[in-house]
Amino acid sequence: MQEAEESQPPNRWGVTLIIVALAQALGTGGITLVYPFLPLYIQTLREAHFISPELLAGLVIGAPPLVASLAMPFWGRLADQYGRKKMVMRALFGAAIVLLLMGFAETALALIALRALQGLTSGIIASSMALVAGESPRERIGFAIGTLQVGLFGGAAIGPLVGGVLAEHFGFRIPFLFTSAMLVLAGLLVTIGVRETYRPASDSKLNLNPRKMLQAWGGILRARGVKTVYCLRFLNGFAQRSIMPIAPLFVMALIPSALAAGASSYAGLVITVSSIAITAGSFVFGWLGDRWGYRNVLILTSLMAMLFYVPQALVANVHQLLVLQALAGFAAGGVLSAPAAMLAKYTDLGAEGSVYGLDASVSSFANGMAPMTASVIAAMFGLRAVFAAVAIYYLSILLIGARLLPKSKRRLFRFPAAVSAGS
């Protein structure tokens, strides 16, 4: 359990939030920096010709989240035993080492193994959320989680663009050195700038007894609303990751043949626009969730996301797709931040590491399975069917949230009163 917190200035949690959000932006930006060229890089390595390019791409992209889905709960448990700041540092510095080694990989299998090791040692997002949730006042948790998502998706939006430029001008190996340096810088920011108030019990010791860990996780899952939130997080992971594998192909189908050479740039722009919109939506709806109630925000934003994804199956050009992706992304920011804030509300202080470790496991599994599922849907029913499937995912989130989440006492549309109360 958590011991008494040391005396801190009232606004110290805000300083911690800013530092962790910036570190997460650097960390996420560094990790996603290599995404644009990974499928190409692995084909230049020895032994690559023994495996099809499609399978290689799937393995090198999907290995980290699938392995992370198994490892995250254990890292979360250790965060509660030894402190969340230490887990953030471990994840950032560990990723820096593994990504540096990727730049020196000689064979395709070595790169895949290192990508799996990255998933095993990762946990930047989960440990950062646990740290921020533990340090922030409960009445400001929505704002804190929303701000953290700004760092997450800000880095995810910029990283691939930087990585593509670096790979084009300096080759495939130099970007790994660059991303490793970004992760080290992020780790130093947390090490020097964050002063954690959470103190594990003085008798904490390494305890990975499976029975006790299962009991701890079972206690979390028995808390009211938690299983429902994890279900929503799984569906949201599916919704957000389904478009990535089919975006280049869909853009290619939309643009004239004369512009086909620019399909990759347009596809990258679609993903970047969506990430920027999610960043803005996470911040805005995280702030509103503290005032309207997170359940109400989830219902509203999942409805908006569904309505904006339906017409994407019918678009006639890239410009229509970009506008609808921006609108849907803004709404999806609320679907992302509201359940993350609910987890802090529904669970006890001192368990944030385990709570967000389980959350990261659920999200990572969805992130690993969604691209493969989307590819199957596209192969069977066409590319446009993927957008319809995403709309169905958001409809499911809406129905499950409205039906199963504990009801808030706050009414949905009280914006003027909420603003005046918060001013």
N, C-alpha and C positions, 0 to 999 in steps of 0.2 A: 504494500500500500504506500501511499504518498505521505511523506513526512511534512512537517510544517514548512511553509515557504519562507525564504529569507525576505527581508524588507526590500521593496523595490519602489522606484518612482511610479506614480499612477499610470504614466504613459509609456512605461518600458515595454509593454506588450506590443505597442505600435512600432517601436524601434525594431524589435525582434521580427515583426511581420514584414517590415520593409526589407530587412536584410535577407530573410529567408526567401521572400518573393524574388528578390534580385538574384540570389544564388540559384533558385530553381529555374529562372529564365536562362542563366548561363549554362546550368547543367542540362536542361532539356534542349536548349539550342545546340549544345555540343553533341549530345547523343543523336539528335535528328539531323545534324549536319551531314552525316554520312549516308543517310537514306537514299538520296537521288542517284548515287553511283554504286551502291553496294551490289546490286545484281550484275552490273557491268564489271566491277572489280573482281568478283569471285570467278568470273569466266576467264580472267587473265592468269589465274593461278594454276599450278600443276594439278593434275587429276580431275580438273573440271570437265574434261571431255567425256568422262565416264558417266556423267549424270546429265540429264536434259536441262537446258537453261531454265525452263519453267519450274522444275523441281528445285533447282539450285536457288532460284529467286525466292521461292516459298520457304525453303529451309533457312536461308540467311536472314530473311525478314521475320519469320514467325517463331524462330527458336527462342529468342529472349523472353517474349511475353508468356509463352507456354511454360518454360522453366520457372519464370518468376511466379507464376500462379501457384507453384508448389512451395517456393521458398519464402514468399512474403509473410505468411502467418508466423513463421519462426522468427524472422527478423523483428516483426512487430512485438512478439512476446519478449524478446531480449530488450527492446526499447523500453518496455515497462519495468524491466528489472535493472537496467543500467543507465537509463536516461535517453531521451529522444535526440538530443544534440549529438551524442556520440554516434547514433545510428545514421544521422544525416551526413556526418563527417565520413563514416565508414563507406556509405554508398557513393559519395562524390569522389573520394580518393581511390576507392576500389575501381569505380568505372574509369577513372583516368588511367590507371595502370592497364586495365584490360583493353581499352581502346587504343592505347599506345602500342600494345603488342599486336593488335590487328594490322597495324601499318607495316609490320614486319612478317606477316604470315606468308608462307611459301606455298602452301597447298590449299585447295578448296576445303578439305576436311578440317584442316587446322583453323581456318577462318570460321567455319560452322561451330567447331568446338569452343572457340573463343566467344562467339556470339551466345552460345548456351551458358558459358561461364559468366558473361555479362548479366544474363537473366538471373543466375544463381546469386550473384553478389549485389544485385541492384536494389532498389527501394527508395530512390530519391523522392519520388512523389509521396509515397505512403509515410515515410519518416518525416518529411517536411509538414505534411498535414497533421500528423500526430503532435509534432512540436508546436505548431501554431495553435492547434485546438487546445492543447494543454496550457498554453500561456495566455490565451485570449479570454476576456470576460464572456460568460455564457450568453449575455444579451447582445454581444457584438459578433457572435460566431459566424453568422451569415456574411457579414461584411468581411471578416477575416478570411474565410474560405474563398469568397469571391475574389478578393485581392490576390490570394495565392494563385488562383486560376489565371489571373492576368499574367503573372510570371510564367506559368506553365505554357499557355497557348501563345504568349508573346515570343517565347523562345522557340516553340514549335513552328511558328510562322516564319521566323527569320532564319533559323538554322538551315533548312534545306536550300534556301536561296544562296546563302553564303557557301555551303558545301558544293553546290553545282558550279559556282564561279571558281572556287579553289581547284576543284578537280579538272576543270577545263583548262586552266592556266598552268597548273603545277603538277598534274598527274594525280593518281589515286592515293598515293601513300602520304603525301604532305598533309592533306586534310585531317588524317588521324592524329598527327602531331599537334595540329591546331586545336582540335576538339579536346585532346588530353590537357592542353594548357588551359582551356576554358574551364574544365572540370576542376583542375587544381586551384584556379583562382576562386571558383565558387566555394570550394572547401575551405580555403583560407578566410574568405568572408565570414563564413559560419563560425569557424574556429575562433577568430579574433572578435567578431562583432556581437555574437549572441551570448547572453548571460541567462542561462536556463534557471527558472525558479523551481521546477520539479525536482524533487529529491527522492530517489527510490529508498525503500526501507534499508536501514543500515546493515541488516543481515542478508541483503540480496546476494544470491550466488547463482552461478550458472546451473539452471535446472531445465533440462529438456526431456524430462520424464513424459513420455507420450500420454499417459493416463491423466496426469495433472494438466498438461496443455489442452487436452481435449475437454477436461472439466472447465477450464477457464474459457475456452471458446464456446462451450455449451452455455455457460452463464451469459455470455454476450448475446448469443442467438435467442435465448429465452426472454430477453428484454423486449418490452412491448414495441412493436413496429420495426425492429431491427431486421428480421428476416425479409419483410416486405421491402425495406430500403435496399438490401443487398440484391434482391430480385430486380428492382428498378435500375440499380447501377449496372447490372449485367445487361439488361435490355438497352440501356443507354450506350454502353460500350459497343454493342452490336450495331446500333444505329449510327454512331459516329465513325466507325471504322469500315463500314460496308462500301462507302463510295470510293475510298482510296484506290483499290485495285482496278476499278473499271473507269476511273476518271479519264486517263489518257485515251482509251478506246472510244469512250463516248464523245469526247471532244473531237477526236479524229472524224467521227461520223457526222458531226455537226458543221464543221468548217468546210469551205470549198476545197477542192483538190489542190488548187494553186497554193493554198496556205497550209497544206498538210505538214510541211516541214516545221511549222511552228506549233504543232499539237502538244509537244512536251511542255513548251512554255505556257501555253494556255491551261494545260492541266495543272501545272504548278501554281498558276495564278488562281485557279478555282480553289485549290486546297488552302492557299495563303489567305484568300478572301474569307473563306469559311473560318479559318483559325482566328483571324483578327476579329471577326464578328462574334465568335464564341467568347473571346477575351472580353470584349465590351459587354456582352450579355451576362457573363459570369459576375462581373463587377456590379453592374446595375441591379440585377435580380438578387444577388447576394445581399446588397444593401436593402432592397425592398423586402426581402424575406424576413429580416429582423423586425419589420414593421407590419407587414401583411400576414405573416405566417408562412412557413416553408411549404406546407401542404398546398396552400392556396396558390403560391407561386408555381409550384410543380404542375398543378392542374392547368393553370393558365398557359404556361410556356410549352407544355407538351401538346396542348391543343393548337397553339400557334405553329409549332414545328411541324405537326402533322399536316396542317393546312398549307404550309409553304412547300412541303415535299411532294404533295400530290401533283401540282402542275409541272414539276420538274420532269416527270415522266412524259410530258407533252411538249416540251420546249422545242423551238425551231432553230435557235441559234445560240451561240456561246454567250452573248450579252444577256439574254434572258436567263440562262443558267447562272451566270455570275450574280445577277440581282437576287434571284430566288435563293441561291446559296448563302448570300449575305443575310437575308431576312431569316432564313431557317437557322443559320448559325447563331444569330443573335438570340433567338428563342431557345436554341439548344443550350446556350450558356446558363439559362435558368434551370433547365433539366439536369445540368451537370452540378451546379452549385447547391441547389436546394437539398437533394438527398445527402450530399456530403455534410452539410450543416446539421441535418436531422440526426446523423449518427452521433454527433457530439451531444445533442439534446437528449437523445434516448438512452445514453449510456452514462456510466459513472466516471467521475474524475479519477485519474490514475490508471485508466485502462485504454487510453487513447492509442498507444502503440499496438496493442492487440486488435482493437477495433479497426483501425485503418490498415493494419496488416492483412486482416481478412478481406477488407474492402479492396485492397490492391490485388489480392489473389483472385477475387471475383472479376475485377475489371481486366486484369491481365489475361485471364482465360478467355473472356469475351473478345479482347483485342486480338488474340491469336486465332480464334475461330471465325470471327466475322469476315475477314477477307476471303477465306476459303469458301464459306457459305455463300458470299456474294458472287464469287466466281461460278459456283454451281448454278445459282439462280440465273445468272447472265447466260450461261451456256444452254440452259434448258428453255428459258422464256424470253431471252433478249436483254440487252443492256438497260432498257427503260424500265424493265420489271424490278430492277434493284431499287430504284427510287420509290416505287410503289411499296416494296417490302419495307423500306425505311419508314415510310408513312405508317405502315401497320405496326412497326415497333413502337413508334411514338403513340399511336392509338392505344396499344397495350399498356404503355406507361400511364397514360391518362386514366384508363379504366381501373387498373390495379391501384393506382394512387388514390383515386376518388373512393374506391370501394374499401380498401384495406388499411390505409394509413389512419392513425389516430387523428381525430378531427381537432382543428385549432379553434379556439374561442373567438379568434379575430375574424371579422368579415373581410371578404375579398376586396371590394372597391371602397377604400376609405383613404384615398391618396392625399387629399388636402389635409385631413386630420392627422394622418401619419406624418406628413412633412412638418406640420406645425408642432406636433409632439416631439419630433426629433430635433427641432431648431432651438 
